[in-house]
Amino acid sequence: MSLRVSACTEACRAAVDRAEALGVYAVIRLQDKVERAIGVVNGRIDLKSVEEVSGVGIQVFTEDWLSGFASSDIVTPGSLVDLVESAARLARESRAYGPEPAEGIARVRPLVAHVERAVSMGMDAIGHDEESGLVAGICRMTMEIDSRLAVRTFYRIVDEEWRIVRSDGGDVMFSMPRAAVMNMITARSDGQAASVNASLSGEDASVIASPEGRLRLHKRTAKAARTALALLGAPRARAGSYRIVIDYALAKGLAHEAFGHAAESDCMETSILAREGRLRAGERVAADIVTIVDGPLEGDYAYQPISANGVMRETVEIVKGGVLMRALADVFSAQQAGVPVTGAGRAESFRHVPVPRMSNIRITVDDPLPMDLAFEDVTPQDVRDCLARAGLLLEGAPVLYLSGYKGGQVNPAKGDFVFNCSAIYELTPNDIRLCQPAIFSGKVLSALGSIIAGIGRPILDAMGTCGKAGQSVPSSGGGNMFLVIDANEEITIGGV
């Protein structure tokens, strides 16, 4: 197989030659993306789309490393030459505004690589009509669980390719296939409503078209639907600080929103993980059993093997044994942050300049408590039993088990976070009580420092979309099946 972007060699060569003639350095970023999407509401298709995006962005650097950028959806030798000339003019005109030079690109070595991720059920494996039938069937099967359920099912499959060519001879091509399906479920009865989500992500259509994918999604969906129905009329948990258990999706949210962004090298001027603009490497930021890692995983929804600057993306141990080790750094901000380049630059499209971003971020702990069941099969009873065996249930106060991640907000400068969950279970030695979802908030370093245990193997498929600098890119991650966080007055659960 060969990537579609491999056909653009002549145009890239023309751009590099023109850059050399003008005395500038060029980074050429080509993107070719095909995306299909299907939306079904209560069994009826309400969205069916195909989108194709292709084009080129060229970032140019002058002899004193001032930068200009231009893009176009026309990819021809003549068009790329025009873009180089436009970007060079913008770079030189920027002197009037006193910009900081972006000389980091000069310190990276040229890379020539071709990374093509072959998938078994890609865009051509099943047609759009067959996909539509599968997605509609998933929606209807969910509705059949109970007549009180309203369901929206959304499916997306993407075939995305990039090529990055640089004046120093660097030339990389890579593919980023991905697919995801989500059931958004609302239970309604007697004027009350409760909403939950169930999703599955991966690299191809197997998330809806393979027996394994459909079974796993159905188990997650049935579990979520039962929770939504049980939430109708459920009480609220009393506000306060508790020992809590969070599932891997909430752990991903904590790692991504409350910590990962603070570890990106272009955020060091305001990050809680920095001092005077430099990463606080070597300082303790979490319990000594905690490790936080970010890096590409084959088969993952957010897989990206090479950065949008043509640098191999590293797997980075941000925190190891509770100690802050490294940042997620791109070629433009690494030196100022006092950290090495790790190939973290990502761009939403050819129209954007890359910035440091996460790919798959996961938070794990040493020596987790065993949980032999698949996550889809774990019940609150199983969680309570595991805690009881480990002596982690409390007398006189419940342990709160927070299930499902439904977004949140973080202030990376102060380390404050506010997350939403789908449901809360009060676990005591003699009882389990389902409660309405409530806000999970606090200080990120307090939360990381209060982690006392993990349960089960890591699960890393909690997918989402990461927004930063006006750009959105796919993200994913996770952690141990569950994390146990001890009571801390700087971590609270909302309620009545």
C-alpha positions as CSV (number, residue, x, y, z in Angstrom):
1,M,0.0,0.0,0.0
2,S,1.1,3.6,-0.5
3,L,-0.3,6.7,1.1
4,R,-2.1,9.3,-1.0
5,V,0.2,12.1,0.2
6,S,3.1,10.3,-1.5
7,A,1.9,11.7,-4.8
8,C,2.9,15.2,-3.8
9,T,6.7,14.9,-4.1
10,E,7.0,17.2,-7.1
11,A,5.1,20.0,-5.4
12,C,7.1,19.6,-2.2
13,R,10.4,19.7,-4.1
14,A,9.3,22.9,-5.9
15,A,8.5,24.5,-2.5
16,V,11.8,23.5,-0.9
17,D,13.7,24.8,-4.0
18,R,11.9,28.1,-3.8
19,A,12.6,28.4,-0.1
20,E,16.3,27.9,-0.7
21,A,16.3,30.5,-3.4
22,L,14.7,33.0,-1.0
23,G,17.1,32.2,1.8
24,V,14.4,30.8,4.1
25,Y,13.7,27.5,5.8
26,A,10.4,25.8,5.1
27,V,8.2,23.2,6.8
28,I,5.6,21.8,4.4
29,R,2.6,20.1,6.0
30,L,0.3,18.1,3.7
31,Q,-3.0,16.6,5.0
32,D,-5.4,14.3,3.3
33,K,-8.5,13.2,5.3
34,V,-11.6,11.3,4.5
35,E,-14.4,11.1,7.1
36,R,-17.8,9.4,7.2
37,A,-20.3,10.0,9.9
38,I,-23.7,8.6,10.8
39,G,-26.2,9.8,13.4
40,V,-29.3,7.9,14.4
41,V,-32.0,9.3,16.8
42,N,-34.4,6.8,18.3
43,G,-33.8,4.4,15.4
44,R,-34.1,6.9,12.6
45,I,-31.1,8.2,10.7
46,D,-30.8,12.0,11.0
47,L,-27.2,12.4,9.8
48,K,-25.3,10.8,7.0
49,S,-22.2,12.6,5.8
50,V,-19.0,12.2,3.9
51,E,-16.2,14.9,4.2
52,E,-13.0,15.1,2.3
53,V,-10.3,17.5,3.4
54,S,-6.9,18.0,1.7
55,G,-4.4,20.8,1.5
56,V,-1.1,22.2,2.5
57,G,0.2,24.6,5.1
58,I,3.7,26.0,4.8
59,Q,5.6,27.6,7.7
60,V,8.6,29.6,6.7
61,F,11.5,30.8,8.8
62,T,13.9,33.7,7.9
63,E,17.6,33.8,8.6
64,D,16.9,35.3,12.0
65,W,14.1,32.7,12.7
66,L,11.1,34.8,12.3
67,S,8.1,32.8,11.1
68,G,5.3,33.2,8.6
69,F,2.5,30.8,7.6
70,A,0.3,30.4,4.6
71,S,-2.1,27.6,3.5
72,S,-4.2,26.4,0.6
73,D,-6.4,23.6,-0.4
74,I,-4.7,23.6,-3.8
75,V,-1.7,21.3,-4.0
76,T,0.4,21.9,-7.1
77,P,4.0,23.0,-7.6
78,G,2.9,26.5,-8.6
79,S,0.6,26.8,-5.6
80,L,3.2,25.7,-3.1
81,V,5.8,28.1,-4.6
82,D,3.2,30.9,-4.1
83,L,2.7,29.8,-0.5
84,V,6.4,29.9,0.3
85,E,6.6,33.4,-1.1
86,S,3.6,34.6,0.9
87,A,4.9,33.0,4.1
88,A,8.3,34.5,3.6
89,R,6.9,37.9,3.1
90,L,4.7,37.6,6.2
91,A,7.8,36.5,8.2
92,R,9.8,39.4,7.2
93,E,7.0,41.9,7.8
94,S,6.5,40.5,11.3
95,R,9.8,42.3,12.4
96,A,7.7,45.4,12.9
97,Y,5.8,43.7,15.8
98,G,8.8,42.5,17.8
99,P,8.2,38.7,17.7
100,E,10.3,36.1,19.4
101,P,12.5,34.1,17.1
102,A,11.4,30.4,16.7
103,E,14.8,28.9,16.2
104,G,14.1,25.5,17.8
105,I,13.4,24.0,14.4
106,A,17.1,24.4,13.6
107,R,18.1,22.1,16.3
108,V,16.2,19.0,15.3
109,R,17.7,16.3,13.0
110,P,16.1,15.5,9.7
111,L,14.0,12.4,9.7
112,V,12.9,10.3,6.7
113,A,10.2,7.8,7.6
114,H,7.0,6.2,6.3
115,V,4.6,4.9,9.0
116,E,1.5,3.4,7.5
117,R,-1.0,1.9,9.9
118,A,-2.7,-1.0,8.1
119,V,-6.1,-1.8,9.5
120,S,-8.4,-4.8,8.8
121,M,-11.7,-2.9,8.6
122,G,-10.8,0.5,7.1
123,M,-12.9,2.9,5.1
124,D,-13.3,0.5,2.2
125,A,-14.2,-2.6,4.3
126,I,-17.9,-1.8,4.5
127,G,-20.0,0.7,2.6
128,H,-21.8,3.7,3.9
129,D,-25.2,2.0,3.6
130,E,-24.1,-1.0,5.5
131,E,-22.6,1.2,8.2
132,S,-25.9,3.1,8.4
133,G,-27.7,-0.2,9.0
134,L,-25.3,-1.3,11.7
135,V,-25.5,2.1,13.5
136,A,-29.3,2.1,13.3
137,G,-29.4,-1.4,14.6
138,I,-27.2,-0.4,17.6
139,C,-29.6,2.4,18.4
140,R,-32.7,0.2,18.1
141,M,-31.2,-2.5,20.3
142,T,-30.5,0.1,23.0
143,M,-34.1,1.4,22.8
144,E,-35.4,-2.2,23.3
145,I,-33.8,-2.4,26.7
146,D,-36.6,-0.3,28.1
147,S,-39.5,1.8,26.7
148,R,-38.4,4.8,28.9
149,L,-35.1,5.3,27.0
150,A,-34.4,7.8,24.3
151,V,-31.2,7.1,22.3
152,R,-28.9,9.0,20.0
153,T,-26.2,6.9,18.4
154,F,-23.3,8.6,16.6
155,Y,-20.5,6.9,14.6
156,R,-17.5,8.3,12.9
157,I,-14.7,6.7,10.9
158,V,-11.7,8.6,9.7
159,D,-8.8,7.9,7.2
160,E,-6.3,10.6,7.8
161,E,-2.8,11.0,6.3
162,W,0.0,13.5,6.8
163,R,3.3,14.3,5.1
164,I,5.8,16.7,6.6
165,V,8.7,17.9,4.4
166,R,11.4,20.2,5.7
167,S,14.2,22.2,4.1
168,D,16.8,20.2,6.0
169,G,15.8,17.0,4.1
170,G,13.3,15.7,6.5
171,D,10.4,13.9,4.8
172,V,7.9,11.9,6.8
173,M,4.6,10.3,5.9
174,F,2.1,8.7,8.3
175,S,-1.5,7.6,8.6
176,M,-3.9,8.0,11.6
177,P,-7.0,5.8,11.1
178,R,-9.6,6.0,13.7
179,A,-13.3,5.2,14.5
180,A,-15.6,5.6,17.4
181,V,-19.3,5.0,18.2
182,M,-21.2,6.5,21.1
183,N,-24.7,5.9,22.5
184,M,-26.2,8.9,24.3
185,I,-29.0,7.6,26.5
186,T,-31.7,9.5,28.3
187,A,-34.1,7.8,30.7
188,R,-37.4,9.7,31.4
189,S,-40.3,8.9,33.7
190,D,-42.8,11.0,35.8
191,G,-41.1,14.2,34.8
192,Q,-37.6,13.1,35.8
193,A,-34.7,12.4,33.4
194,A,-31.2,11.0,33.7
195,S,-28.5,10.9,30.9
196,V,-25.5,8.6,30.5
197,N,-23.2,7.7,27.6
198,A,-21.6,4.5,26.4
199,S,-18.8,4.5,23.8
200,L,-16.2,2.4,22.1
201,S,-13.3,3.6,20.1
202,G,-10.5,2.1,18.0
203,E,-8.8,2.3,14.7
204,D,-11.4,1.0,12.3
205,A,-15.0,-0.2,11.7
206,S,-14.5,-3.2,13.9
207,V,-16.0,-1.1,16.7
208,I,-19.4,-1.6,15.1
209,A,-18.9,-4.4,12.5
210,S,-17.0,-7.1,14.4
211,P,-18.7,-9.5,16.8
212,E,-16.2,-8.6,19.5
213,G,-16.8,-4.9,19.0
214,R,-20.6,-5.2,19.0
215,L,-20.6,-7.4,22.1
216,R,-18.4,-5.0,24.0
217,L,-20.4,-2.0,23.0
218,H,-23.7,-3.8,23.9
219,K,-22.4,-4.7,27.4
220,R,-21.3,-1.1,28.0
221,T,-24.6,0.2,26.6
222,A,-26.8,-2.1,28.7
223,K,-24.8,-1.2,31.8
224,A,-25.2,2.5,31.2
225,A,-28.9,2.1,30.4
226,R,-29.6,0.3,33.6
227,T,-27.8,3.1,35.5
228,A,-29.8,5.8,33.8
229,L,-33.1,4.0,34.7
230,A,-32.0,3.4,38.3
231,L,-31.1,7.2,38.6
232,L,-34.7,8.1,38.1
233,G,-35.7,9.1,41.6
234,A,-32.3,8.4,43.1
235,P,-31.3,10.6,46.1
236,R,-28.4,13.1,46.1
237,A,-25.2,12.4,47.9
238,R,-24.4,14.8,50.7
239,A,-21.7,17.3,49.9
240,G,-18.3,16.8,51.5
241,S,-14.9,15.2,51.4
242,Y,-14.8,11.4,51.1
243,R,-12.6,8.6,50.2
244,I,-13.5,8.1,46.5
245,V,-13.1,5.6,43.7
246,I,-13.1,6.8,40.1
247,D,-13.2,4.7,37.0
248,Y,-10.6,4.8,34.2
249,A,-12.5,7.4,32.1
250,L,-12.6,9.8,35.0
251,A,-8.9,9.0,35.6
252,K,-8.2,10.0,32.0
253,G,-10.1,13.2,32.5
254,L,-8.0,14.0,35.6
255,A,-4.7,13.1,33.9
256,H,-5.6,15.0,30.7
257,E,-7.4,18.1,31.8
258,A,-6.0,18.7,35.2
259,F,-2.4,17.6,34.6
260,G,-1.5,16.9,31.0
261,H,-2.2,20.4,29.7
262,A,-0.1,21.8,32.6
263,A,2.8,19.6,31.3
264,E,2.8,21.0,27.8
265,S,5.9,23.1,27.2
266,D,4.1,26.2,25.7
267,C,2.1,26.6,29.0
268,M,5.1,26.9,31.3
269,E,4.7,30.6,32.0
270,T,1.4,29.9,33.8
271,S,1.6,26.2,34.7
272,I,1.4,24.9,38.2
273,L,4.2,22.5,37.1
274,A,6.6,25.3,36.4
275,R,8.5,28.0,38.2
276,E,9.6,31.1,36.4
277,G,8.7,29.5,33.1
278,R,10.7,26.3,33.6
279,L,9.5,22.8,34.3
280,R,9.8,21.8,38.0
281,A,11.6,18.6,37.0
282,G,12.6,16.5,40.0
283,E,9.9,17.7,42.4
284,R,7.3,15.5,43.9
285,V,3.8,16.1,42.5
286,A,1.9,12.9,43.3
287,A,1.9,9.9,45.6
288,D,5.0,7.7,45.2
289,I,2.9,4.9,43.6
290,V,1.7,7.1,40.7
291,T,3.0,7.2,37.1
292,I,1.6,9.4,34.3
293,V,2.6,8.6,30.8
294,D,1.7,10.1,27.4
295,G,2.5,8.6,24.0
296,P,1.1,7.0,20.9
297,L,-0.4,3.5,21.0
298,E,-1.0,1.4,17.9
299,G,-4.7,0.8,17.4
300,D,-5.7,3.7,19.6
301,Y,-8.2,6.4,18.6
302,A,-5.7,9.2,19.1
303,Y,-2.7,7.4,17.5
304,Q,-0.1,9.8,16.0
305,P,3.4,8.3,15.5
306,I,5.1,11.5,14.2
307,S,4.6,15.1,15.2
308,A,3.3,17.8,12.8
309,N,6.9,19.2,12.8
310,G,8.4,15.9,11.4
311,V,9.8,14.6,14.7
312,M,9.1,11.2,16.1
313,R,6.6,11.3,18.9
314,E,8.1,9.9,22.1
315,T,6.4,8.0,24.8
316,V,7.0,10.4,27.8
317,E,7.0,9.5,31.5
318,I,5.7,12.8,32.7
319,V,5.5,11.6,36.3
320,K,7.4,8.5,37.6
321,G,7.1,7.3,41.2
322,G,5.3,10.5,42.0
323,V,8.1,12.8,40.7
324,L,7.7,15.2,37.9
325,M,10.2,14.1,35.2
326,R,9.5,15.5,31.7
327,A,7.2,17.8,29.7
328,L,5.3,17.3,26.4
329,A,7.5,19.5,24.3
330,D,7.6,20.7,20.7
331,V,10.4,22.2,18.7
332,F,9.3,25.8,19.3
333,S,8.8,25.9,23.1
334,A,11.1,23.3,24.5
335,Q,14.2,25.4,25.0
336,Q,12.3,28.2,26.7
337,A,10.8,25.7,29.1
338,G,14.1,24.1,29.8
339,V,13.1,20.7,28.5
340,P,14.1,18.4,25.6
341,V,11.9,18.1,22.5
342,T,9.6,15.0,22.6
343,G,7.8,15.4,19.3
344,A,4.5,16.6,21.0
345,G,3.5,19.0,18.2
346,R,0.0,18.3,16.8
347,A,-2.2,20.3,14.4
348,E,-5.9,20.0,13.7
349,S,-5.5,20.5,10.0
350,F,-3.1,21.8,7.3
351,R,-4.5,25.3,8.1
352,H,-3.1,25.3,11.7
353,V,0.4,25.8,13.2
354,P,1.2,22.9,15.6
355,V,1.2,23.3,19.3
356,P,2.2,20.7,22.1
357,R,-0.6,18.3,22.7
358,M,-1.3,15.0,24.4
359,S,-2.1,11.8,22.4
360,N,-3.0,8.9,24.8
361,I,-2.4,9.9,28.4
362,R,-2.7,7.4,31.2
363,I,-2.3,7.4,35.0
364,T,-1.4,4.1,36.7
365,V,-0.3,3.0,40.1
366,D,2.1,0.3,41.3
367,D,0.8,-3.0,42.5
368,P,-2.9,-2.5,41.8
369,L,-5.5,-4.6,43.5
370,P,-6.7,-7.5,41.3
371,M,-9.9,-7.4,39.3
372,D,-10.3,-10.4,37.0
373,L,-13.5,-9.2,35.3
374,A,-13.7,-7.2,32.1
375,F,-14.6,-3.6,32.8
376,E,-18.0,-4.1,31.1
377,D,-18.9,-6.8,33.6
378,V,-17.8,-5.1,36.8
379,T,-20.7,-4.1,39.1
380,P,-20.7,-1.7,42.1
381,Q,-20.8,-4.9,44.3
382,D,-17.5,-6.0,42.7
383,V,-15.9,-2.7,43.5
384,R,-17.2,-2.8,47.1
385,D,-16.0,-6.4,47.5
386,C,-12.5,-5.5,46.2
387,L,-12.2,-2.6,48.6
388,A,-13.4,-4.8,51.5
389,R,-10.8,-7.4,50.8
390,A,-8.1,-4.7,50.8
391,G,-9.3,-3.1,54.0
392,L,-10.2,0.1,52.2
393,L,-13.9,0.4,53.2
394,L,-14.5,2.7,56.1
395,E,-16.6,2.4,59.2
396,G,-18.9,5.3,59.8
397,A,-18.4,7.0,56.4
398,P,-19.2,5.7,52.9
399,V,-16.7,5.4,50.1
400,L,-18.1,7.1,47.0
401,Y,-17.6,5.4,43.7
402,L,-17.9,7.9,40.8
403,S,-18.8,6.3,37.5
404,G,-18.5,7.8,34.0
405,Y,-16.8,11.0,32.8
406,K,-19.0,13.8,31.5
407,G,-16.5,16.6,31.0
408,G,-15.2,19.4,33.2
409,Q,-13.0,22.5,33.5
410,V,-9.5,23.1,34.8
411,N,-7.4,26.2,35.6
412,P,-3.9,25.0,34.8
413,A,-2.3,28.1,36.5
414,K,-4.0,27.3,39.9
415,G,-4.5,23.6,39.5
416,D,-8.3,23.8,40.3
417,F,-10.5,21.2,38.6
418,V,-14.2,20.7,38.3
419,F,-15.4,17.4,36.7
420,N,-18.8,15.8,36.2
421,C,-19.6,12.2,36.5
422,S,-22.6,10.0,35.4
423,A,-23.5,8.4,38.7
424,I,-22.3,8.0,42.3
425,Y,-22.6,4.9,44.4
426,E,-22.3,5.1,48.2
427,L,-20.4,2.0,49.3
428,T,-20.5,0.9,52.9
429,P,-19.7,-2.5,54.5
430,N,-23.4,-3.4,54.5
431,D,-25.0,-1.5,51.7
432,I,-24.7,0.1,48.2
433,R,-26.8,3.1,47.4
434,L,-27.0,4.8,44.0
435,C,-27.1,8.6,44.1
436,Q,-27.5,11.3,41.5
437,P,-24.3,12.5,39.8
438,A,-22.5,15.5,41.4
439,I,-19.5,17.7,40.8
440,F,-16.1,16.3,41.6
441,S,-13.8,19.2,42.3
442,G,-10.6,20.2,44.0
443,K,-6.9,20.8,43.6
444,V,-5.1,18.5,41.1
445,L,-1.9,18.1,43.2
446,S,-4.0,17.2,46.2
447,A,-5.9,14.6,44.2
448,L,-2.7,13.1,42.8
449,G,-1.1,13.1,46.2
450,S,-4.1,11.4,47.8
451,I,-4.1,8.3,45.4
452,I,-3.7,5.3,47.7
453,A,-4.5,2.4,45.4
454,G,-5.5,1.2,41.9
455,I,-7.8,-1.6,40.9
456,G,-7.4,-3.8,37.9
457,R,-5.3,-3.6,34.7
458,P,-5.0,-0.4,32.8
459,I,-7.7,0.4,30.2
460,L,-6.7,3.1,27.8
461,D,-9.6,3.6,25.4
462,A,-11.4,6.6,27.0
463,M,-11.7,8.8,24.0
464,G,-12.5,12.4,23.5
465,T,-11.7,15.6,21.7
466,C,-9.1,18.0,23.0
467,G,-9.5,21.7,22.4
468,K,-6.6,24.2,22.7
469,A,-5.5,27.3,20.8
470,G,-8.6,27.2,18.7
471,Q,-7.8,23.7,17.5
472,S,-9.5,20.3,18.2
473,V,-7.7,17.0,17.9
474,P,-8.6,13.4,18.9
475,S,-7.5,12.4,22.4
476,S,-7.7,9.3,24.5
477,G,-6.2,7.6,27.6
478,G,-7.2,6.0,30.8
479,G,-5.6,4.3,33.7
480,N,-6.1,1.4,36.0
481,M,-9.7,0.2,35.9
482,F,-10.3,2.2,39.0
483,L,-8.3,4.6,41.2
484,V,-8.8,5.0,45.0
485,I,-8.3,8.5,46.3
486,D,-8.2,9.1,50.0
487,A,-10.3,11.8,51.7
488,N,-8.8,15.2,51.4
489,E,-10.3,18.6,52.4
490,E,-9.1,20.0,49.1
491,I,-11.2,17.4,47.1
492,T,-14.9,17.6,47.4
493,I,-18.1,16.0,46.1
494,G,-21.0,18.4,45.5
495,G,-24.5,17.6,46.6
496,V,-27.3,19.0,48.9
